[in-house]
Amino acid sequence: MKVVTDLLRRVVFSRAMLFTLGLVFAHSLVDAAVLSILITHLTEEWKEYSLWKAAIVVNVQEGTLAVAHIVFILLSDAWTGPYKMLLCSAAFSALGLSLFQVENVVSFYGPLVLVTLSQAGIVVTLRPFFDDQVMYAAGRQSTAKTKHWTSIVWWKCITLLADASATFGFSRIYTFRTLSLVSAIIMGSALFWFWLGTKFYSLTKATSSPLRDATHVVYTAVVTNRNVEYPQTPNQLFKNSSGRVKIPPHVSWLRCLDKAAVMPQDEEIHGHICTVEQVMGVKSLLKMLPIWMTFLTFSTVSATGSTFFLQEAASIDEDFNFLTFIFWQRSASFVVKFACGWALEELGRKMNMEQRMILLRMGMGMGCCVACCVAAWINARRLRLTDSMTVSRLVPQYVLLGVMEGLSVEGLDNFFTTQVPESTARYGPAFVECVLGIGKFLTAISIYVLTQLWRWFGAKVSSSRLDKYYLMLVVLSSLNLIIYCLVACWYGDWRFPVPGDDGDIETANGNAVDEAVQEMSLRPEKDKLPLLEPKAGRDTRTLRSRSFSRPSSTMGGQKRFYSMRSSPFTP
C-alpha cells in the first residue's frame, strides 16, 4: 500500500498533457484499426485485388511510412517545429480518412498516400512533444527518471486503451468505408481538442538539424578536399582536441572522411572545413551500415505479419477478428521490451558489459526471427494438407513476431544511441524505421519477382505456395543470424565517447588504450594526460557507456527521453 501511495504522489499531470493525450489516442487508434490490417480491407472490399497485389501495396505503404520518418523529422527541426507539424499532419490524416468513402479502387490511392504521410508526421513529433509537456509539468523538483517513467506510464495507458478500443470496440464494424469514417471523426475531434490546449503548451522553435553535418562532411571529403593528402600530424586537423592523427572510429573504408577536417596550408580557414567532432560523428553513423544491412532480412520477416499471416487467418475463418492477432503481437512486444530489456540492462551493468548486452539482445531477436519463420512454415504446410486447421494454430508465430520485434528493434534503437553524438541520438527511431522501410520495399520487389518467375503467389492463399516462401525465409534468416554474429564480433565494445571520458574510445580488444599509451610515450612529460597515470586518482577501469534511454527531439540533445516509434507499444 505504501508503494502505491508513493507512486501516486509522483504522478505528474497537467492541462497540456490532457489536451495532448487525445491526439495520442486517435493516432494509435488509426494505426491499429486501419493501417495494421490494411491487406484484409484490400482483399475483401475490392475483389480484383489478388493476394500478391495486395501484399505489394501494403509493403509499399509501410515502407513509405517508415522512410518518411527521416523527411518529416528534418522538416520539423528545420522549419515547422513540432506543434505546427502535429496540427498539419492530424488535419491531413482526418482528410485522408474521410476521402476513403470513394467507390473505385483508383481513387483509393490518393487518400492512402495522404494518410500514410500524415501518420509519419505525427509519429516523429507526437511522442517528443508529449515528453516535453511532461518535463515542463514535472519541473525541476522531479528527477529525470521520474519524468521518464511518468511519460511511459501515461503513454502506455492511452495506447493500450486505443488498441483495446480498436480490437473489441470496432470488431462489429465490417466495412472499410464505415471504419475509416469513424476514424476520421475521432481524428478530427482529437485535433480540435488538441488545438484548444494551445495556450497551455510548452512550445519550442525550429532549430537546425545536426543531420546536415553528414552531407557537409561527405561533400567536403569527397568533393572539396578530394585532392588533399591525409594528415600527418594532429595540428593539421581542425579543432583536434584529442591530439590524434587518425579520427576514430578506425574503419578502413571510412578513412577518406578524415580529409574533411584537414586545414588548408597557408590559407584562411573557410566555412567548408569540418571539425574533428563532426567527422567522428559521421563516421560513427556510417559505421553502423553493416548492422543495418542485417535488418533488411529481419524487415522482410516482419512484413509477413501484416500481409500473409493475416490472409492465412482469413482463409481459415473469415469471421475472425483480425485485430486480436495485432493485439497479441504488440502485447508480446511490449512485455519483452520491458522485461528482457530491464534484465539485460541490469546484467550488463553488473558485469560491466552494457554494450555487449545490447548486441546480445539484437542477436536474441534474430534468433526469434528464425523461430518465427519455422513456425510459419510448419503452419503453412499443415494448412495446405488439411482443412480442419484452427486459427489458434497461428498464435505462436504472431507471438514470436512480437518477441523478435521487442528484442531487435528496440535493441537497435539503444545501439544507435551509444554510437553517435548526443545531438544525433534523438534521430535513432527515425533511422531504424528508415532501415526497416527499405526492407519493406525490397520485400515488395521480391514478391513481384517470385510471382512472375515461379508463381509462388496466386489470387488467394489456397493457390499460393506460402510454404515455399516461408522456407526461403527460414534459410535467409538463418544465414542472416550468422552474418549478424560476425558483424557483432567485429563491432565489439566500440561506442561514441560521452562527456567526461576525455575522448577515449574503447574497442573490442582494448587496443585504443594501448595506442594512447604509445602516443603518450612520444610526448614530453608535461603533456601527458593523467588518464593513464595510476597515481593520478582517476579510475582506469572500463569507460562507462551511454544510457539506454533516448533524448527528446525538441528540447536538445542533452535530454535523455524516449522518442516515438510507429508501434504504440514502443517506449
Secondary structure as the mmCIF struct_conf table of DSSP 4:
data_model
#
loop_
_struct_conf.conf_type_id
_struct_conf.id
_struct_conf.beg_label_comp_id
_struct_conf.beg_label_asym_id
_struct_conf.beg_label_seq_id
_struct_conf.end_label_comp_id
_struct_conf.end_label_asym_id
_struct_conf.end_label_seq_id
HELX_RH_AL_P HELX_RH_AL_P1 LYS A 2 ARG A 9
TURN_TY1_P TURN_TY1_P1 ARG A 10 ARG A 10
HELX_RH_AL_P HELX_RH_AL_P2 ARG A 15 VAL A 30
HELX_RH_PI_P HELX_RH_PI_P1 ASP A 31 LEU A 35
TURN_TY1_P TURN_TY1_P2 SER A 36 ILE A 37
HELX_RH_AL_P HELX_RH_AL_P3 LEU A 38 GLU A 45
TURN_TY1_P TURN_TY1_P3 LYS A 47 GLU A 48
HELX_RH_AL_P HELX_RH_AL_P4 LEU A 51 LEU A 75
HELX_RH_PI_P HELX_RH_PI_P2 SER A 76 THR A 80
HELX_RH_AL_P HELX_RH_AL_P5 PRO A 82 SER A 98
HELX_RH_3T_P HELX_RH_3T_P1 LEU A 99 GLN A 101
BEND BEND1 GLU A 103 VAL A 105
HELX_RH_3T_P HELX_RH_3T_P2 VAL A 106 PHE A 108
HELX_RH_AL_P HELX_RH_AL_P6 TYR A 109 ALA A 138
TURN_TY1_P TURN_TY1_P4 ARG A 140 GLN A 141
BEND BEND2 SER A 142 SER A 142
HELX_RH_AL_P HELX_RH_AL_P7 ALA A 144 ALA A 164
HELX_RH_PI_P HELX_RH_PI_P3 SER A 165 GLY A 169
BEND BEND3 PHE A 170 PHE A 170
TURN_TY1_P TURN_TY1_P5 SER A 171 ARG A 172
HELX_RH_AL_P HELX_RH_AL_P8 PHE A 176 LEU A 196
TURN_TY1_P TURN_TY1_P6 GLY A 197 GLY A 197
HELX_RH_3T_P HELX_RH_3T_P3 THR A 198 PHE A 200
TURN_TY1_P TURN_TY1_P7 PRO A 210 LEU A 211
HELX_RH_AL_P HELX_RH_AL_P9 ARG A 212 TYR A 219
HELX_RH_PI_P HELX_RH_PI_P4 THR A 220 THR A 224
TURN_TY1_P TURN_TY1_P8 ASN A 225 ASN A 227
HELX_LH_PP_P HELX_LH_PP_P1 VAL A 228 PRO A 231
BEND BEND4 GLN A 232 THR A 233
HELX_RH_3T_P HELX_RH_3T_P4 PRO A 234 GLN A 236
STRN STRN1 LEU A 237 LEU A 237
TURN_TY1_P TURN_TY1_P9 PHE A 238 LYS A 239
BEND BEND5 SER A 242 SER A 242
BEND BEND6 VAL A 245 LYS A 246
HELX_LH_PP_P HELX_LH_PP_P2 ILE A 247 ILE A 247
BEND BEND7 PRO A 248 PRO A 249
HELX_RH_3T_P HELX_RH_3T_P5 SER A 252 ALA A 261
STRN STRN2 VAL A 262 VAL A 262
HELX_LH_PP_P HELX_LH_PP_P3 MET A 263 PRO A 264
TURN_TY1_P TURN_TY1_P10 GLN A 265 ASP A 266
BEND BEND8 GLU A 267 GLU A 267
TURN_TY1_P TURN_TY1_P11 GLY A 271 HIS A 272
HELX_LH_PP_P HELX_LH_PP_P4 ILE A 273 THR A 275
HELX_RH_AL_P HELX_RH_AL_P10 VAL A 276 LYS A 287
TURN_TY1_P TURN_TY1_P12 MET A 288 MET A 288
HELX_RH_AL_P HELX_RH_AL_P11 LEU A 289 ALA A 303
HELX_RH_3T_P HELX_RH_3T_P6 THR A 304 SER A 306
TURN_TY1_P TURN_TY1_P13 THR A 307 THR A 307
HELX_RH_AL_P HELX_RH_AL_P12 PHE A 308 ILE A 316
TURN_TY1_P TURN_TY1_P14 GLU A 318 ASP A 319
BEND BEND9 PHE A 320 PHE A 320
TURN_TY1_P TURN_TY1_P15 PHE A 322 PHE A 322
HELX_RH_AL_P HELX_RH_AL_P13 LEU A 323 MET A 351
TURN_TY1_P TURN_TY1_P16 ASN A 352 ASN A 352
HELX_RH_AL_P HELX_RH_AL_P14 GLU A 354 LEU A 385
BEND BEND10 ASP A 387 ASP A 387
HELX_RH_3T_P HELX_RH_3T_P7 VAL A 391 LEU A 394
HELX_RH_AL_P HELX_RH_AL_P15 VAL A 395 MET A 404
HELX_RH_PI_P HELX_RH_PI_P5 GLU A 405 VAL A 409
HELX_RH_AL_P HELX_RH_AL_P16 GLU A 410 GLN A 419
BEND BEND11 VAL A 420 VAL A 420
HELX_RH_AL_P HELX_RH_AL_P17 GLU A 422 ALA A 425
TURN_TY1_P TURN_TY1_P17 ARG A 426 TYR A 427
HELX_RH_AL_P HELX_RH_AL_P18 GLY A 428 TRP A 454
BEND BEND12 ALA A 459 VAL A 461
TURN_TY1_P TURN_TY1_P18 SER A 462 SER A 463
BEND BEND13 SER A 464 SER A 464
HELX_RH_AL_P HELX_RH_AL_P19 LEU A 466 TYR A 491
TURN_TY1_P TURN_TY1_P19 GLY A 492 ASP A 493
HELX_LH_PP_P HELX_LH_PP_P5 PHE A 496 VAL A 498
TURN_TY1_P TURN_TY1_P20 PRO A 499 GLY A 500
BEND BEND14 ASP A 501 ASP A 501
TURN_TY1_P TURN_TY1_P21 ASP A 502 GLY A 503
TURN_TY1_P TURN_TY1_P22 ALA A 508 ASN A 509
BEND BEND15 GLY A 510 GLY A 510
HELX_RH_AL_P HELX_RH_AL_P20 ASN A 511 SER A 521
TURN_TY1_P TURN_TY1_P23 LEU A 522 LEU A 522
BEND BEND16 ARG A 523 ARG A 523
HELX_RH_3T_P HELX_RH_3T_P8 GLU A 525 ASP A 527
HELX_RH_3T_P HELX_RH_3T_P9 PRO A 530 LEU A 532
TURN_TY1_P TURN_TY1_P24 PRO A 534 LYS A 535
BEND BEND17 ALA A 536 GLY A 537
BEND BEND18 ARG A 541 ARG A 541
HELX_LH_PP_P HELX_LH_PP_P6 THR A 542 SER A 547
BEND BEND19 PHE A 548 SER A 549
BEND BEND20 SER A 553 MET A 555
TURN_TY1_P TURN_TY1_P25 GLY A 557 GLN A 558
HELX_LH_PP_P HELX_LH_PP_P7 TYR A 562 MET A 564
BEND BEND21 SER A 566 SER A 567
TURN_TY1_P TURN_TY1_P26 PRO A 568 PHE A 569
#
